[in-house]
């Protein structure tokens, strides 16, 4: 019975966990995008310099 309750609890938690992971991933992607913006312009400048 305990295991069944655990699985039921997980079933309730699962969407929350997925949403949490989703939010984290989109946040990380946002930060990476912000970081990669200046980096790519620097790389372009270096290429143009050469």
mmCIF entry with sequence, helices, sheets and N, C-alpha, C, O atoms, coordinates in Angstrom:
data_MODEL
# 
_entry.id   MODEL 
# 
_entity.id                         1 
_entity.type                       polymer 
_entity.pdbx_number_of_molecules   1 
# 
_entity_poly.entity_id                      1 
_entity_poly.type                           'polypeptide(L)' 
_entity_poly.nstd_linkage                   no 
_entity_poly.nstd_monomer                   no 
_entity_poly.pdbx_seq_one_letter_code       
;(UNK)(UNK)(UNK)(UNK)(UNK)(UNK)(UNK)(UNK)(UNK)(UNK)(UNK)(UNK)(UNK)(UNK)(UNK)(UNK)
(UNK)(UNK)(UNK)(UNK)(UNK)(UNK)(UNK)(UNK)(UNK)(UNK)(UNK)(UNK)(UNK)(UNK)(UNK)(UNK)
(UNK)(UNK)(UNK)(UNK)(UNK)(UNK)(UNK)(UNK)(UNK)(UNK)(UNK)(UNK)(UNK)(UNK)(UNK)(UNK)
(UNK)(UNK)
;
_entity_poly.pdbx_seq_one_letter_code_can   XXXXXXXXXXXXXXXXXXXXXXXXXXXXXXXXXXXXXXXXXXXXXXXXXX 
_entity_poly.pdbx_strand_id                 A 
# 
loop_
_entity_poly_seq.entity_id 
_entity_poly_seq.num 
_entity_poly_seq.mon_id 
_entity_poly_seq.hetero 
1 1  UNK n 
1 2  UNK n 
1 3  UNK n 
1 4  UNK n 
1 5  UNK n 
1 6  UNK n 
1 7  UNK n 
1 8  UNK n 
1 9  UNK n 
1 10 UNK n 
1 11 UNK n 
1 12 UNK n 
1 13 UNK n 
1 14 UNK n 
1 15 UNK n 
1 16 UNK n 
1 17 UNK n 
1 18 UNK n 
1 19 UNK n 
1 20 UNK n 
1 21 UNK n 
1 22 UNK n 
1 23 UNK n 
1 24 UNK n 
1 25 UNK n 
1 26 UNK n 
1 27 UNK n 
1 28 UNK n 
1 29 UNK n 
1 30 UNK n 
1 31 UNK n 
1 32 UNK n 
1 33 UNK n 
1 34 UNK n 
1 35 UNK n 
1 36 UNK n 
1 37 UNK n 
1 38 UNK n 
1 39 UNK n 
1 40 UNK n 
1 41 UNK n 
1 42 UNK n 
1 43 UNK n 
1 44 UNK n 
1 45 UNK n 
1 46 UNK n 
1 47 UNK n 
1 48 UNK n 
1 49 UNK n 
1 50 UNK n 
# 
_struct_asym.id          A 
_struct_asym.entity_id   1 
# 
_struct_conf.conf_type_id            HELX_P 
_struct_conf.id                      HELX_P1 
_struct_conf.pdbx_PDB_helix_id       AA1 
_struct_conf.beg_label_comp_id       UNK 
_struct_conf.beg_label_asym_id       A 
_struct_conf.beg_label_seq_id        2 
_struct_conf.pdbx_beg_PDB_ins_code   ? 
_struct_conf.end_label_comp_id       UNK 
_struct_conf.end_label_asym_id       A 
_struct_conf.end_label_seq_id        49 
_struct_conf.pdbx_end_PDB_ins_code   ? 
_struct_conf.beg_auth_comp_id        UNK 
_struct_conf.beg_auth_asym_id        A 
_struct_conf.beg_auth_seq_id         2 
_struct_conf.end_auth_comp_id        UNK 
_struct_conf.end_auth_asym_id        A 
_struct_conf.end_auth_seq_id         49 
_struct_conf.pdbx_PDB_helix_class    1 
_struct_conf.details                 ? 
_struct_conf.pdbx_PDB_helix_length   48 
# 
_struct_conf_type.id          HELX_P 
_struct_conf_type.criteria    ? 
_struct_conf_type.reference   ? 
# 
loop_
_atom_site.group_PDB 
_atom_site.id 
_atom_site.type_symbol 
_atom_site.label_atom_id 
_atom_site.label_alt_id 
_atom_site.label_comp_id 
_atom_site.label_asym_id 
_atom_site.label_entity_id 
_atom_site.label_seq_id 
_atom_site.pdbx_PDB_ins_code 
_atom_site.Cartn_x 
_atom_site.Cartn_y 
_atom_site.Cartn_z 
_atom_site.occupancy 
_atom_site.B_iso_or_equiv 
_atom_site.pdbx_formal_charge 
_atom_site.auth_seq_id 
_atom_site.auth_comp_id 
_atom_site.auth_asym_id 
_atom_site.auth_atom_id 
_atom_site.pdbx_PDB_model_num 
ATOM 1   N N  . UNK A 1 1  ? 0.835  -1.210 0.000   1.00 0.00 ? 1  UNK A N  1 
ATOM 2   C CA . UNK A 1 1  ? 0.000  0.000  0.000   1.00 0.00 ? 1  UNK A CA 1 
ATOM 3   C C  . UNK A 1 1  ? 0.871  1.263  0.000   1.00 0.00 ? 1  UNK A C  1 
ATOM 4   O O  . UNK A 1 1  ? 0.568  2.238  -0.689  1.00 0.00 ? 1  UNK A O  1 
ATOM 5   N N  . UNK A 1 2  ? 1.942  1.230  0.772   1.00 0.00 ? 2  UNK A N  1 
ATOM 6   C CA . UNK A 1 2  ? 2.815  2.405  0.874   1.00 0.00 ? 2  UNK A CA 1 
ATOM 7   C C  . UNK A 1 2  ? 3.372  2.777  -0.503  1.00 0.00 ? 2  UNK A C  1 
ATOM 8   O O  . UNK A 1 2  ? 3.408  3.943  -0.894  1.00 0.00 ? 2  UNK A O  1 
ATOM 9   N N  . UNK A 1 3  ? 3.803  1.740  -1.217  1.00 0.00 ? 3  UNK A N  1 
ATOM 10  C CA . UNK A 1 3  ? 4.403  1.978  -2.532  1.00 0.00 ? 3  UNK A CA 1 
ATOM 11  C C  . UNK A 1 3  ? 3.381  2.589  -3.490  1.00 0.00 ? 3  UNK A C  1 
ATOM 12  O O  . UNK A 1 3  ? 3.695  3.484  -4.274  1.00 0.00 ? 3  UNK A O  1 
ATOM 13  N N  . UNK A 1 4  ? 2.142  2.077  -3.404  1.00 0.00 ? 4  UNK A N  1 
ATOM 14  C CA . UNK A 1 4  ? 1.070  2.629  -4.240  1.00 0.00 ? 4  UNK A CA 1 
ATOM 15  C C  . UNK A 1 4  ? 0.835  4.095  -3.926  1.00 0.00 ? 4  UNK A C  1 
ATOM 16  O O  . UNK A 1 4  ? 0.664  4.914  -4.829  1.00 0.00 ? 4  UNK A O  1 
ATOM 17  N N  . UNK A 1 5  ? 0.827  4.425  -2.634  1.00 0.00 ? 5  UNK A N  1 
ATOM 18  C CA . UNK A 1 5  ? 0.643  5.824  -2.229  1.00 0.00 ? 5  UNK A CA 1 
ATOM 19  C C  . UNK A 1 5  ? 1.791  6.681  -2.761  1.00 0.00 ? 5  UNK A C  1 
ATOM 20  O O  . UNK A 1 5  ? 1.593  7.814  -3.201  1.00 0.00 ? 5  UNK A O  1 
ATOM 21  N N  . UNK A 1 6  ? 2.992  6.112  -2.708  1.00 0.00 ? 6  UNK A N  1 
ATOM 22  C CA . UNK A 1 6  ? 4.168  6.834  -3.180  1.00 0.00 ? 6  UNK A CA 1 
ATOM 23  C C  . UNK A 1 6  ? 4.008  7.160  -4.663  1.00 0.00 ? 6  UNK A C  1 
ATOM 24  O O  . UNK A 1 6  ? 4.262  8.285  -5.095  1.00 0.00 ? 6  UNK A O  1 
ATOM 25  N N  . UNK A 1 7  ? 3.581  6.155  -5.438  1.00 0.00 ? 7  UNK A N  1 
ATOM 26  C CA . UNK A 1 7  ? 3.403  6.352  -6.877  1.00 0.00 ? 7  UNK A CA 1 
ATOM 27  C C  . UNK A 1 7  ? 2.302  7.382  -7.135  1.00 0.00 ? 7  UNK A C  1 
ATOM 28  O O  . UNK A 1 7  ? 2.421  8.219  -8.029  1.00 0.00 ? 7  UNK A O  1 
ATOM 29  N N  . UNK A 1 8  ? 1.224  7.310  -6.337  1.00 0.00 ? 8  UNK A N  1 
ATOM 30  C CA . UNK A 1 8  ? 0.143  8.301  -6.485  1.00 0.00 ? 8  UNK A CA 1 
ATOM 31  C C  . UNK A 1 8  ? 0.684  9.698  -6.192  1.00 0.00 ? 8  UNK A C  1 
ATOM 32  O O  . UNK A 1 8  ? 0.386  10.655 -6.907  1.00 0.00 ? 8  UNK A O  1 
ATOM 33  N N  . UNK A 1 9  ? 1.482  9.801  -5.132  1.00 0.00 ? 9  UNK A N  1 
ATOM 34  C CA . UNK A 1 9  ? 2.073  11.087 -4.779  1.00 0.00 ? 9  UNK A CA 1 
ATOM 35  C C  . UNK A 1 9  ? 2.976  11.594 -5.893  1.00 0.00 ? 9  UNK A C  1 
ATOM 36  O O  . UNK A 1 9  ? 2.946  12.774 -6.242  1.00 0.00 ? 9  UNK A O  1 
ATOM 37  N N  . UNK A 1 10 ? 3.784  10.685 -6.451  1.00 0.00 ? 10 UNK A N  1 
ATOM 38  C CA . UNK A 1 10 ? 4.662  11.052 -7.552  1.00 0.00 ? 10 UNK A CA 1 
ATOM 39  C C  . UNK A 1 10 ? 3.836  11.534 -8.735  1.00 0.00 ? 10 UNK A C  1 
ATOM 40  O O  . UNK A 1 10 ? 4.196  12.500 -9.406  1.00 0.00 ? 10 UNK A O  1 
ATOM 41  N N  . UNK A 1 11 ? 2.713  10.843 -8.984  1.00 0.00 ? 11 UNK A N  1 
ATOM 42  C CA . UNK A 1 11 ? 1.834  11.229 -10.085 1.00 0.00 ? 11 UNK A CA 1 
ATOM 43  C C  . UNK A 1 11 ? 1.345  12.655 -9.924  1.00 0.00 ? 11 UNK A C  1 
ATOM 44  O O  . UNK A 1 11 ? 1.216  13.395 -10.899 1.00 0.00 ? 11 UNK A O  1 
ATOM 45  N N  . UNK A 1 12 ? 1.074  13.035 -8.675  1.00 0.00 ? 12 UNK A N  1 
ATOM 46  C CA . UNK A 1 12 ? 0.632  14.408 -8.411  1.00 0.00 ? 12 UNK A CA 1 
ATOM 47  C C  . UNK A 1 12 ? 1.800  15.376 -8.552  1.00 0.00 ? 12 UNK A C  1 
ATOM 48  O O  . UNK A 1 12 ? 1.638  16.488 -9.053  1.00 0.00 ? 12 UNK A O  1 
ATOM 49  N N  . UNK A 1 13 ? 2.971  14.947 -8.108  1.00 0.00 ? 13 UNK A N  1 
ATOM 50  C CA . UNK A 1 13 ? 4.138  15.831 -8.136  1.00 0.00 ? 13 UNK A CA 1 
ATOM 51  C C  . UNK A 1 13 ? 4.739  15.969 -9.532  1.00 0.00 ? 13 UNK A C  1 
ATOM 52  O O  . UNK A 1 13 ? 5.336  16.992 -9.867  1.00 0.00 ? 13 UNK A O  1 
ATOM 53  N N  . UNK A 1 14 ? 4.572  14.923 -10.339 1.00 0.00 ? 14 UNK A N  1 
ATOM 54  C CA . UNK A 1 14 ? 5.275  14.858 -11.620 1.00 0.00 ? 14 UNK A CA 1 
ATOM 55  C C  . UNK A 1 14 ? 5.074  16.098 -12.490 1.00 0.00 ? 14 UNK A C  1 
ATOM 56  O O  . UNK A 1 14 ? 6.053  16.642 -13.001 1.00 0.00 ? 14 UNK A O  1 
ATOM 57  N N  . UNK A 1 15 ? 3.829  16.564 -12.677 1.00 0.00 ? 15 UNK A N  1 
ATOM 58  C CA . UNK A 1 15 ? 3.646  17.771 -13.500 1.00 0.00 ? 15 UNK A CA 1 
ATOM 59  C C  . UNK A 1 15 ? 4.378  18.977 -12.926 1.00 0.00 ? 15 UNK A C  1 
ATOM 60  O O  . UNK A 1 15 ? 4.930  19.788 -13.669 1.00 0.00 ? 15 UNK A O  1 
ATOM 61  N N  . UNK A 1 16 ? 4.381  19.093 -11.591 1.00 0.00 ? 16 UNK A N  1 
ATOM 62  C CA . UNK A 1 16 ? 5.092  20.207 -10.951 1.00 0.00 ? 16 UNK A CA 1 
ATOM 63  C C  . UNK A 1 16 ? 6.583  20.108 -11.224 1.00 0.00 ? 16 UNK A C  1 
ATOM 64  O O  . UNK A 1 16 ? 7.239  21.103 -11.531 1.00 0.00 ? 16 UNK A O  1 
ATOM 65  N N  . UNK A 1 17 ? 7.119  18.872 -11.106 1.00 0.00 ? 17 UNK A N  1 
ATOM 66  C CA . UNK A 1 17 ? 8.550  18.660 -11.348 1.00 0.00 ? 17 UNK A CA 1 
ATOM 67  C C  . UNK A 1 17 ? 8.881  19.012 -12.799 1.00 0.00 ? 17 UNK A C  1 
ATOM 68  O O  . UNK A 1 17 ? 9.869  19.692 -13.076 1.00 0.00 ? 17 UNK A O  1 
ATOM 69  N N  . UNK A 1 18 ? 8.033  18.536 -13.722 1.00 0.00 ? 18 UNK A N  1 
ATOM 70  C CA . UNK A 1 18 ? 8.256  18.832 -15.139 1.00 0.00 ? 18 UNK A CA 1 
ATOM 71  C C  . UNK A 1 18 ? 8.233  20.338 -15.380 1.00 0.00 ? 18 UNK A C  1 
ATOM 72  O O  . UNK A 1 18 ? 9.074  20.875 -16.100 1.00 0.00 ? 18 UNK A O  1 
ATOM 73  N N  . UNK A 1 19 ? 7.259  21.012 -14.770 1.00 0.00 ? 19 UNK A N  1 
ATOM 74  C CA . UNK A 1 19 ? 7.145  22.462 -14.956 1.00 0.00 ? 19 UNK A CA 1 
ATOM 75  C C  . UNK A 1 19 ? 8.397  23.141 -14.414 1.00 0.00 ? 19 UNK A C  1 
ATOM 76  O O  . UNK A 1 19 ? 8.929  24.067 -15.027 1.00 0.00 ? 19 UNK A O  1 
ATOM 77  N N  . UNK A 1 20 ? 8.865  22.664 -13.244 1.00 0.00 ? 20 UNK A N  1 
ATOM 78  C CA . UNK A 1 20 ? 10.054 23.230 -12.614 1.00 0.00 ? 20 UNK A CA 1 
ATOM 79  C C  . UNK A 1 20 ? 11.271 23.077 -13.527 1.00 0.00 ? 20 UNK A C  1 
ATOM 80  O O  . UNK A 1 20 ? 12.023 24.026 -13.746 1.00 0.00 ? 20 UNK A O  1 
ATOM 81  N N  . UNK A 1 21 ? 11.451 21.849 -14.063 1.00 0.00 ? 21 UNK A N  1 
ATOM 82  C CA . UNK A 1 21 ? 12.577 21.580 -14.964 1.00 0.00 ? 21 UNK A CA 1 
ATOM 83  C C  . UNK A 1 21 ? 12.462 22.467 -16.200 1.00 0.00 ? 21 UNK A C  1 
ATOM 84  O O  . UNK A 1 21 ? 13.445 23.051 -16.657 1.00 0.00 ? 21 UNK A O  1 
ATOM 85  N N  . UNK A 1 22 ? 11.234 22.556 -16.734 1.00 0.00 ? 22 UNK A N  1 
ATOM 86  C CA . UNK A 1 22 ? 10.987 23.386 -17.910 1.00 0.00 ? 22 UNK A CA 1 
ATOM 87  C C  . UNK A 1 22 ? 11.405 24.824 -17.652 1.00 0.00 ? 22 UNK A C  1 
ATOM 88  O O  . UNK A 1 22 ? 12.091 25.437 -18.469 1.00 0.00 ? 22 UNK A O  1 
ATOM 89  N N  . UNK A 1 23 ? 10.985 25.359 -16.508 1.00 0.00 ? 23 UNK A N  1 
ATOM 90  C CA . UNK A 1 23 ? 11.321 26.738 -16.154 1.00 0.00 ? 23 UNK A CA 1 
ATOM 91  C C  . UNK A 1 23 ? 12.827 26.911 -16.041 1.00 0.00 ? 23 UNK A C  1 
ATOM 92  O O  . UNK A 1 23 ? 13.388 27.895 -16.522 1.00 0.00 ? 23 UNK A O  1 
ATOM 93  N N  . UNK A 1 24 ? 13.480 25.935 -15.394 1.00 0.00 ? 24 UNK A N  1 
ATOM 94  C CA . UNK A 1 24 ? 14.929 26.018 -15.224 1.00 0.00 ? 24 UNK A CA 1 
ATOM 95  C C  . UNK A 1 24 ? 15.619 26.033 -16.577 1.00 0.00 ? 24 UNK A C  1 
ATOM 96  O O  . UNK A 1 24 ? 16.518 26.837 -16.822 1.00 0.00 ? 24 UNK A O  1 
ATOM 97  N N  . UNK A 1 25 ? 15.184 25.125 -17.458 1.00 0.00 ? 25 UNK A N  1 
ATOM 98  C CA . UNK A 1 25 ? 15.812 25.021 -18.779 1.00 0.00 ? 25 UNK A CA 1 
ATOM 99  C C  . UNK A 1 25 ? 15.638 26.319 -19.553 1.00 0.00 ? 25 UNK A C  1 
ATOM 100 O O  . UNK A 1 25 ? 16.584 26.813 -20.167 1.00 0.00 ? 25 UNK A O  1 
ATOM 101 N N  . UNK A 1 26 ? 14.417 26.875 -19.525 1.00 0.00 ? 26 UNK A N  1 
ATOM 102 C CA . UNK A 1 26 ? 14.189 28.110 -20.278 1.00 0.00 ? 26 UNK A CA 1 
ATOM 103 C C  . UNK A 1 26 ? 14.992 29.258 -19.668 1.00 0.00 ? 26 UNK A C  1 
ATOM 104 O O  . UNK A 1 26 ? 15.482 30.125 -20.392 1.00 0.00 ? 26 UNK A O  1 
ATOM 105 N N  . UNK A 1 27 ? 15.130 29.266 -18.340 1.00 0.00 ? 27 UNK A N  1 
ATOM 106 C CA . UNK A 1 27 ? 15.925 30.305 -17.685 1.00 0.00 ? 27 UNK A CA 1 
ATOM 107 C C  . UNK A 1 27 ? 17.384 30.190 -18.102 1.00 0.00 ? 27 UNK A C  1 
ATOM 108 O O  . UNK A 1 27 ? 18.025 31.185 -18.441 1.00 0.00 ? 27 UNK A O  1 
ATOM 109 N N  . UNK A 1 28 ? 17.910 28.947 -18.071 1.00 0.00 ? 28 UNK A N  1 
ATOM 110 C CA . UNK A 1 28 ? 19.304 28.712 -18.458 1.00 0.00 ? 28 UNK A CA 1 
ATOM 111 C C  . UNK A 1 28 ? 19.502 29.103 -19.916 1.00 0.00 ? 28 UNK A C  1 
ATOM 112 O O  . UNK A 1 28 ? 20.490 29.752 -20.260 1.00 0.00 ? 28 UNK A O  1 
ATOM 113 N N  . UNK A 1 29 ? 18.555 28.703 -20.781 1.00 0.00 ? 29 UNK A N  1 
ATOM 114 C CA . UNK A 1 29 ? 18.646 29.057 -22.190 1.00 0.00 ? 29 UNK A CA 1 
ATOM 115 C C  . UNK A 1 29 ? 18.667 30.565 -22.363 1.00 0.00 ? 29 UNK A C  1 
ATOM 116 O O  . UNK A 1 29 ? 19.419 31.093 -23.181 1.00 0.00 ? 29 UNK A O  1 
ATOM 117 N N  . UNK A 1 30 ? 17.829 31.265 -21.580 1.00 0.00 ? 30 UNK A N  1 
ATOM 118 C CA . UNK A 1 30 ? 17.802 32.722 -21.648 1.00 0.00 ? 30 UNK A CA 1 
ATOM 119 C C  . UNK A 1 30 ? 19.150 33.314 -21.278 1.00 0.00 ? 30 UNK A C  1 
ATOM 120 O O  . UNK A 1 30 ? 19.645 34.213 -21.957 1.00 0.00 ? 30 UNK A O  1 
ATOM 121 N N  . UNK A 1 31 ? 19.750 32.811 -20.198 1.00 0.00 ? 31 UNK A N  1 
ATOM 122 C CA . UNK A 1 31 ? 21.049 33.314 -19.760 1.00 0.00 ? 31 UNK A CA 1 
ATOM 123 C C  . UNK A 1 31 ? 22.114 33.009 -20.804 1.00 0.00 ? 31 UNK A C  1 
ATOM 124 O O  . UNK A 1 31 ? 22.950 33.859 -21.112 1.00 0.00 ? 31 UNK A O  1 
ATOM 125 N N  . UNK A 1 32 ? 22.082 31.788 -21.351 1.00 0.00 ? 32 UNK A N  1 
ATOM 126 C CA . UNK A 1 32 ? 23.061 31.414 -22.367 1.00 0.00 ? 32 UNK A CA 1 
ATOM 127 C C  . UNK A 1 32 ? 22.918 32.327 -23.573 1.00 0.00 ? 32 UNK A C  1 
ATOM 128 O O  . UNK A 1 32 ? 23.911 32.760 -24.157 1.00 0.00 ? 32 UNK A O  1 
ATOM 129 N N  . UNK A 1 33 ? 21.669 32.619 -23.945 1.00 0.00 ? 33 UNK A N  1 
ATOM 130 C CA . UNK A 1 33 ? 21.422 33.490 -25.093 1.00 0.00 ? 33 UNK A CA 1 
ATOM 131 C C  . UNK A 1 33 ? 22.001 34.882 -24.819 1.00 0.00 ? 33 UNK A C  1 
ATOM 132 O O  . UNK A 1 33 ? 22.637 35.481 -25.686 1.00 0.00 ? 33 UNK A O  1 
ATOM 133 N N  . UNK A 1 34 ? 21.771 35.385 -23.603 1.00 0.00 ? 34 UNK A N  1 
ATOM 134 C CA . UNK A 1 34 ? 22.302 36.699 -23.231 1.00 0.00 ? 34 UNK A CA 1 
ATOM 135 C C  . UNK A 1 34 ? 23.827 36.686 -23.279 1.00 0.00 ? 34 UNK A C  1 
ATOM 136 O O  . UNK A 1 34 ? 24.452 37.639 -23.745 1.00 0.00 ? 34 UNK A O  1 
ATOM 137 N N  . UNK A 1 35 ? 24.420 35.584 -22.787 1.00 0.00 ? 35 UNK A N  1 
ATOM 138 C CA . UNK A 1 35 ? 25.877 35.485 -22.761 1.00 0.00 ? 35 UNK A CA 1 
ATOM 139 C C  . UNK A 1 35 ? 26.442 35.334 -24.165 1.00 0.00 ? 35 UNK A C  1 
ATOM 140 O O  . UNK A 1 35 ? 27.465 35.932 -24.501 1.00 0.00 ? 35 UNK A O  1 
ATOM 141 N N  . UNK A 1 36 ? 25.766 34.526 -24.988 1.00 0.00 ? 36 UNK A N  1 
ATOM 142 C CA . UNK A 1 36 ? 26.298 34.235 -26.316 1.00 0.00 ? 36 UNK A CA 1 
ATOM 143 C C  . UNK A 1 36 ? 26.185 35.446 -27.232 1.00 0.00 ? 36 UNK A C  1 
ATOM 144 O O  . UNK A 1 36 ? 26.910 35.537 -28.223 1.00 0.00 ? 36 UNK A O  1 
ATOM 145 N N  . UNK A 1 37 ? 25.286 36.381 -26.917 1.00 0.00 ? 37 UNK A N  1 
ATOM 146 C CA . UNK A 1 37 ? 25.154 37.587 -27.737 1.00 0.00 ? 37 UNK A CA 1 
ATOM 147 C C  . UNK A 1 37 ? 26.465 38.346 -27.842 1.00 0.00 ? 37 UNK A C  1 
ATOM 148 O O  . UNK A 1 37 ? 26.984 38.507 -28.946 1.00 0.00 ? 37 UNK A O  1 
ATOM 149 N N  . UNK A 1 38 ? 27.024 38.824 -26.717 1.00 0.00 ? 38 UNK A N  1 
ATOM 150 C CA . UNK A 1 38 ? 28.298 39.550 -26.759 1.00 0.00 ? 38 UNK A CA 1 
ATOM 151 C C  . UNK A 1 38 ? 29.436 38.701 -27.301 1.00 0.00 ? 38 UNK A C  1 
ATOM 152 O O  . UNK A 1 38 ? 30.302 39.204 -28.016 1.00 0.00 ? 38 UNK A O  1 
ATOM 153 N N  . UNK A 1 39 ? 29.438 37.420 -26.964 1.00 0.00 ? 39 UNK A N  1 
ATOM 154 C CA . UNK A 1 39 ? 30.527 36.538 -27.404 1.00 0.00 ? 39 UNK A CA 1 
ATOM 155 C C  . UNK A 1 39 ? 30.555 36.462 -28.922 1.00 0.00 ? 39 UNK A C  1 
ATOM 156 O O  . UNK A 1 39 ? 31.623 36.561 -29.526 1.00 0.00 ? 39 UNK A O  1 
ATOM 157 N N  . UNK A 1 40 ? 29.390 36.287 -29.547 1.00 0.00 ? 40 UNK A N  1 
ATOM 158 C CA . UNK A 1 40 ? 29.362 36.152 -31.003 1.00 0.00 ? 40 UNK A CA 1 
ATOM 159 C C  . UNK A 1 40 ? 29.801 37.451 -31.666 1.00 0.00 ? 40 UNK A C  1 
ATOM 160 O O  . UNK A 1 40 ? 30.477 37.412 -32.694 1.00 0.00 ? 40 UNK A O  1 
ATOM 161 N N  . UNK A 1 41 ? 29.433 38.603 -31.102 1.00 0.00 ? 41 UNK A N  1 
ATOM 162 C CA . UNK A 1 41 ? 29.866 39.870 -31.692 1.00 0.00 ? 41 UNK A CA 1 
ATOM 163 C C  . UNK A 1 41 ? 31.380 40.006 -31.561 1.00 0.00 ? 41 UNK A C  1 
ATOM 164 O O  . UNK A 1 41 ? 32.034 40.510 -32.474 1.00 0.00 ? 41 UNK A O  1 
ATOM 165 N N  . UNK A 1 42 ? 31.941 39.563 -30.441 1.00 0.00 ? 42 UNK A N  1 
ATOM 166 C CA . UNK A 1 42 ? 33.398 39.593 -30.263 1.00 0.00 ? 42 UNK A CA 1 
ATOM 167 C C  . UNK A 1 42 ? 34.064 38.726 -31.319 1.00 0.00 ? 42 UNK A C  1 
ATOM 168 O O  . UNK A 1 42 ? 35.051 39.127 -31.937 1.00 0.00 ? 42 UNK A O  1 
ATOM 169 N N  . UNK A 1 43 ? 33.513 37.530 -31.519 1.00 0.00 ? 43 UNK A N  1 
ATOM 170 C CA . UNK A 1 43 ? 34.087 36.606 -32.502 1.00 0.00 ? 43 UNK A CA 1 
ATOM 171 C C  . UNK A 1 43 ? 34.030 37.241 -33.889 1.00 0.00 ? 43 UNK A C  1 
ATOM 172 O O  . UNK A 1 43 ? 34.995 37.161 -34.650 1.00 0.00 ? 43 UNK A O  1 
ATOM 173 N N  . UNK A 1 44 ? 32.907 37.869 -34.218 1.00 0.00 ? 44 UNK A N  1 
ATOM 174 C CA . UNK A 1 44 ? 32.778 38.541 -35.517 1.00 0.00 ? 44 UNK A CA 1 
ATOM 175 C C  . UNK A 1 44 ? 33.841 39.627 -35.660 1.00 0.00 ? 44 UNK A C  1 
ATOM 176 O O  . UNK A 1 44 ? 34.452 39.757 -36.721 1.00 0.00 ? 44 UNK A O  1 
ATOM 177 N N  . UNK A 1 45 ? 34.067 40.403 -34.610 1.00 0.00 ? 45 UNK A N  1 
ATOM 178 C CA . UNK A 1 45 ? 35.055 41.474 -34.660 1.00 0.00 ? 45 UNK A CA 1 
ATOM 179 C C  . UNK A 1 45 ? 36.446 40.895 -34.879 1.00 0.00 ? 45 UNK A C  1 
ATOM 180 O O  . UNK A 1 45 ? 37.240 41.434 -35.649 1.00 0.00 ? 45 UNK A O  1 
ATOM 181 N N  . UNK A 1 46 ? 36.734 39.783 -34.189 1.00 0.00 ? 46 UNK A N  1 
ATOM 182 C CA . UNK A 1 46 ? 38.048 39.149 -34.340 1.00 0.00 ? 46 UNK A CA 1 
ATOM 183 C C  . UNK A 1 46 ? 38.222 38.663 -35.773 1.00 0.00 ? 46 UNK A C  1 
ATOM 184 O O  . UNK A 1 46 ? 39.284 38.848 -36.366 1.00 0.00 ? 46 UNK A O  1 
ATOM 185 N N  . UNK A 1 47 ? 37.179 38.040 -36.337 1.00 0.00 ? 47 UNK A N  1 
ATOM 186 C CA . UNK A 1 47 ? 37.247 37.553 -37.718 1.00 0.00 ? 47 UNK A CA 1 
ATOM 187 C C  . UNK A 1 47 ? 37.449 38.726 -38.673 1.00 0.00 ? 47 UNK A C  1 
ATOM 188 O O  . UNK A 1 47 ? 38.248 38.645 -39.606 1.00 0.00 ? 47 UNK A O  1 
ATOM 189 N N  . UNK A 1 48 ? 36.721 39.817 -38.434 1.00 0.00 ? 48 UNK A N  1 
ATOM 190 C CA . UNK A 1 48 ? 36.851 40.991 -39.300 1.00 0.00 ? 48 UNK A CA 1 
ATOM 191 C C  . UNK A 1 48 ? 38.254 41.590 -39.179 1.00 0.00 ? 48 UNK A C  1 
ATOM 192 O O  . UNK A 1 48 ? 38.814 42.094 -40.153 1.00 0.00 ? 48 UNK A O  1 
ATOM 193 N N  . UNK A 1 49 ? 38.810 41.526 -37.969 1.00 0.00 ? 49 UNK A N  1 
ATOM 194 C CA . UNK A 1 49 ? 40.141 42.081 -37.721 1.00 0.00 ? 49 UNK A CA 1 
ATOM 195 C C  . UNK A 1 49 ? 41.188 41.329 -38.528 1.00 0.00 ? 49 UNK A C  1 
ATOM 196 O O  . UNK A 1 49 ? 42.097 41.922 -39.111 1.00 0.00 ? 49 UNK A O  1 
ATOM 197 N N  . UNK A 1 50 ? 41.037 39.991 -38.547 1.00 0.00 ? 50 UNK A N  1 
ATOM 198 C CA . UNK A 1 50 ? 41.972 39.170 -39.317 1.00 0.00 ? 50 UNK A CA 1 
ATOM 199 C C  . UNK A 1 50 ? 41.743 39.441 -40.800 1.00 0.00 ? 50 UNK A C  1 
ATOM 200 O O  . UNK A 1 50 ? 42.421 38.859 -41.646 1.00 0.00 ? 50 UNK A O  1 
# 
